[in-house]
Amino acid sequence: QVQLVESGGGLVQPGGSLTLSCAVSGTIFGYVVGWYRQAPGKQRELVASMQEGGATNRVESVQGRFTISRDNAKGTMSLQMNSLKPEDTAVYYCNLRDSRLSAWGQGTQVTVSS
């Protein structure tokens, strides 16, 4: 069973930056990698995803601020978050999926506050 472990969350001031990382126990080659977030009282939403070929998709609210990346050789994915806003506060989850599998990490808290 594949396992995903996130790291890198924390408390940051508005305008600051954080990088989230996710280590996968198996290969990520051929899978879609993604980052989701869930704020209190809200549904989990897709933040950004990247296909094997490099095509990316990001929610409009993070365009120009967040960058998703993947390293197939290391079995990792990352989310670089810049110009953070209070509304980015949420638990962030990494996800690995294809037509047969959808696996999740345990989540990491990101809090943007002064």
Short mmCIF file of the C-alpha atoms (twelve columns), coordinates in Angstrom:
data_MODEL
# 
_entry.id   MODEL 
# 
loop_
_atom_site.group_PDB 
_atom_site.id 
_atom_site.type_symbol 
_atom_site.label_atom_id 
_atom_site.label_alt_id 
_atom_site.label_comp_id 
_atom_site.label_asym_id 
_atom_site.label_seq_id 
_atom_site.Cartn_x 
_atom_site.Cartn_y 
_atom_site.Cartn_z 
_atom_site.pdbx_PDB_model_num 
ATOM 1   C CA . GLN A 1   0.000   0.000  0.000   1 
ATOM 2   C CA . VAL A 2   1.481   3.325  -1.041  1 
ATOM 3   C CA . GLN A 3   2.087   5.874  1.714   1 
ATOM 4   C CA . LEU A 4   2.446   9.648  1.418   1 
ATOM 5   C CA . VAL A 5   4.057   11.795 4.110   1 
ATOM 6   C CA . GLU A 6   3.858   15.593 4.019   1 
ATOM 7   C CA . SER A 7   6.204   18.039 5.681   1 
ATOM 8   C CA . GLY A 8   6.871   21.757 5.698   1 
ATOM 9   C CA . GLY A 9   3.707   23.291 7.133   1 
ATOM 10  C CA . GLY A 10  3.701   25.898 9.851   1 
ATOM 11  C CA . LEU A 11  2.889   29.456 10.841  1 
ATOM 12  C CA . VAL A 12  3.874   32.267 8.496   1 
ATOM 13  C CA . GLN A 13  3.084   35.957 8.272   1 
ATOM 14  C CA . PRO A 14  1.058   37.371 5.375   1 
ATOM 15  C CA . GLY A 15  3.308   37.861 2.377   1 
ATOM 16  C CA . GLY A 16  5.638   35.099 3.482   1 
ATOM 17  C CA . SER A 17  6.592   31.826 1.821   1 
ATOM 18  C CA . LEU A 18  6.491   28.136 2.637   1 
ATOM 19  C CA . THR A 19  7.423   24.995 0.759   1 
ATOM 20  C CA . LEU A 20  5.457   21.817 1.337   1 
ATOM 21  C CA . SER A 21  6.995   18.459 0.482   1 
ATOM 22  C CA . CYS A 22  5.478   15.016 0.109   1 
ATOM 23  C CA . ALA A 23  7.460   11.790 0.087   1 
ATOM 24  C CA . VAL A 24  5.851   8.747  -1.529  1 
ATOM 25  C CA . SER A 25  6.784   5.210  -0.516  1 
ATOM 26  C CA . GLY A 26  6.673   3.940  -4.096  1 
ATOM 27  C CA . THR A 27  7.102   5.268  -7.586  1 
ATOM 28  C CA . ILE A 28  5.179   8.325  -8.739  1 
ATOM 29  C CA . PHE A 29  5.994   7.729  -12.395 1 
ATOM 30  C CA . GLY A 30  2.847   7.799  -14.516 1 
ATOM 31  C CA . TYR A 31  0.639   9.193  -11.769 1 
ATOM 32  C CA . VAL A 32  -1.006  12.575 -11.395 1 
ATOM 33  C CA . VAL A 33  0.360   14.353 -8.315  1 
ATOM 34  C CA . GLY A 34  -1.630  17.028 -6.569  1 
ATOM 35  C CA . TRP A 35  -2.072  19.247 -3.545  1 
ATOM 36  C CA . TYR A 36  -5.437  19.878 -1.927  1 
ATOM 37  C CA . ARG A 37  -6.461  21.971 1.046   1 
ATOM 38  C CA . GLN A 38  -9.319  22.081 3.503   1 
ATOM 39  C CA . ALA A 39  -10.114 25.134 5.586   1 
ATOM 40  C CA . PRO A 40  -12.342 24.904 8.674   1 
ATOM 41  C CA . GLY A 41  -15.980 24.538 7.688   1 
ATOM 42  C CA . LYS A 42  -15.163 24.189 3.998   1 
ATOM 43  C CA . GLN A 43  -14.859 21.352 1.552   1 
ATOM 44  C CA . ARG A 44  -11.507 20.034 0.451   1 
ATOM 45  C CA . GLU A 45  -10.438 21.748 -2.757  1 
ATOM 46  C CA . LEU A 46  -7.780  21.137 -5.373  1 
ATOM 47  C CA . VAL A 47  -4.933  23.652 -5.168  1 
ATOM 48  C CA . ALA A 48  -2.660  22.383 -7.927  1 
ATOM 49  C CA . SER A 49  -1.932  19.210 -9.845  1 
ATOM 50  C CA . MET A 50  0.692   18.000 -12.290 1 
ATOM 51  C CA . GLN A 51  0.484   15.190 -14.816 1 
ATOM 52  C CA . GLU A 52  3.363   12.919 -15.735 1 
ATOM 53  C CA . GLY A 53  4.143   14.986 -18.812 1 
ATOM 54  C CA . GLY A 54  4.392   18.195 -16.799 1 
ATOM 55  C CA . ALA A 55  1.005   19.776 -17.554 1 
ATOM 56  C CA . THR A 56  -0.243  21.644 -14.506 1 
ATOM 57  C CA . ASN A 57  -3.573  22.850 -13.208 1 
ATOM 58  C CA . ARG A 58  -4.021  25.413 -10.432 1 
ATOM 59  C CA . VAL A 59  -7.011  26.997 -8.788  1 
ATOM 60  C CA . GLU A 60  -7.364  30.625 -9.835  1 
ATOM 61  C CA . SER A 61  -6.798  31.985 -6.340  1 
ATOM 62  C CA . VAL A 62  -3.197  30.702 -6.274  1 
ATOM 63  C CA . GLN A 63  -2.215  31.559 -9.852  1 
ATOM 64  C CA . GLY A 64  1.111   33.382 -9.883  1 
ATOM 65  C CA . ARG A 65  1.812   32.529 -6.226  1 
ATOM 66  C CA . PHE A 66  1.982   28.724 -5.899  1 
ATOM 67  C CA . THR A 67  4.126   26.337 -7.953  1 
ATOM 68  C CA . ILE A 68  3.804   22.567 -7.974  1 
ATOM 69  C CA . SER A 69  6.709   20.328 -8.883  1 
ATOM 70  C CA . ARG A 70  7.604   16.645 -8.903  1 
ATOM 71  C CA . ASP A 71  10.751  14.556 -8.823  1 
ATOM 72  C CA . ASN A 72  10.094  11.101 -10.246 1 
ATOM 73  C CA . ALA A 73  13.570  9.862  -9.370  1 
ATOM 74  C CA . LYS A 74  13.122  10.709 -5.706  1 
ATOM 75  C CA . GLY A 75  9.414   9.927  -5.512  1 
ATOM 76  C CA . THR A 76  8.538   13.362 -4.175  1 
ATOM 77  C CA . MET A 77  6.258   16.270 -4.945  1 
ATOM 78  C CA . SER A 78  6.426   19.839 -3.651  1 
ATOM 79  C CA . LEU A 79  4.319   22.969 -3.437  1 
ATOM 80  C CA . GLN A 80  6.162   26.285 -3.323  1 
ATOM 81  C CA . MET A 81  3.844   28.899 -1.838  1 
ATOM 82  C CA . ASN A 82  4.722   32.596 -2.103  1 
ATOM 83  C CA . SER A 83  2.866   35.772 -1.168  1 
ATOM 84  C CA . LEU A 84  0.756   33.840 1.299   1 
ATOM 85  C CA . LYS A 85  -2.560  35.323 2.415   1 
ATOM 86  C CA . PRO A 86  -4.693  34.628 5.507   1 
ATOM 87  C CA . GLU A 87  -7.228  32.927 3.261   1 
ATOM 88  C CA . ASP A 88  -4.590  30.313 2.379   1 
ATOM 89  C CA . THR A 89  -4.860  29.002 5.933   1 
ATOM 90  C CA . ALA A 90  -5.882  25.337 5.771   1 
ATOM 91  C CA . VAL A 91  -4.734  21.773 6.172   1 
ATOM 92  C CA . TYR A 92  -2.867  20.822 3.009   1 
ATOM 93  C CA . TYR A 93  -2.896  17.274 1.657   1 
ATOM 94  C CA . CYS A 94  -0.815  15.676 -1.064  1 
ATOM 95  C CA . ASN A 95  -2.461  13.209 -3.413  1 
ATOM 96  C CA . LEU A 96  -1.312  10.567 -5.867  1 
ATOM 97  C CA . ARG A 97  -3.806  9.200  -8.348  1 
ATOM 98  C CA . ASP A 98  -4.506  7.385  -11.554 1 
ATOM 99  C CA . SER A 99  -7.563  5.548  -12.897 1 
ATOM 100 C CA . ARG A 100 -7.251  2.861  -10.208 1 
ATOM 101 C CA . LEU A 101 -5.672  4.596  -7.221  1 
ATOM 102 C CA . SER A 102 -6.130  7.710  -5.139  1 
ATOM 103 C CA . ALA A 103 -3.840  7.936  -2.118  1 
ATOM 104 C CA . TRP A 104 -3.603  10.742 0.429   1 
ATOM 105 C CA . GLY A 105 -1.111  12.034 2.909   1 
ATOM 106 C CA . GLN A 106 -2.061  12.753 6.507   1 
ATOM 107 C CA . GLY A 107 -2.171  16.524 6.015   1 
ATOM 108 C CA . THR A 108 -0.045  19.406 7.224   1 
ATOM 109 C CA . GLN A 109 -1.347  22.635 8.763   1 
ATOM 110 C CA . VAL A 110 -0.536  25.956 7.123   1 
ATOM 111 C CA . THR A 111 -1.510  29.048 9.099   1 
ATOM 112 C CA . VAL A 112 -1.055  32.531 7.655   1 
ATOM 113 C CA . SER A 113 -1.411  35.130 10.369  1 
ATOM 114 C CA . SER A 114 0.303   38.176 11.781  1 
# 
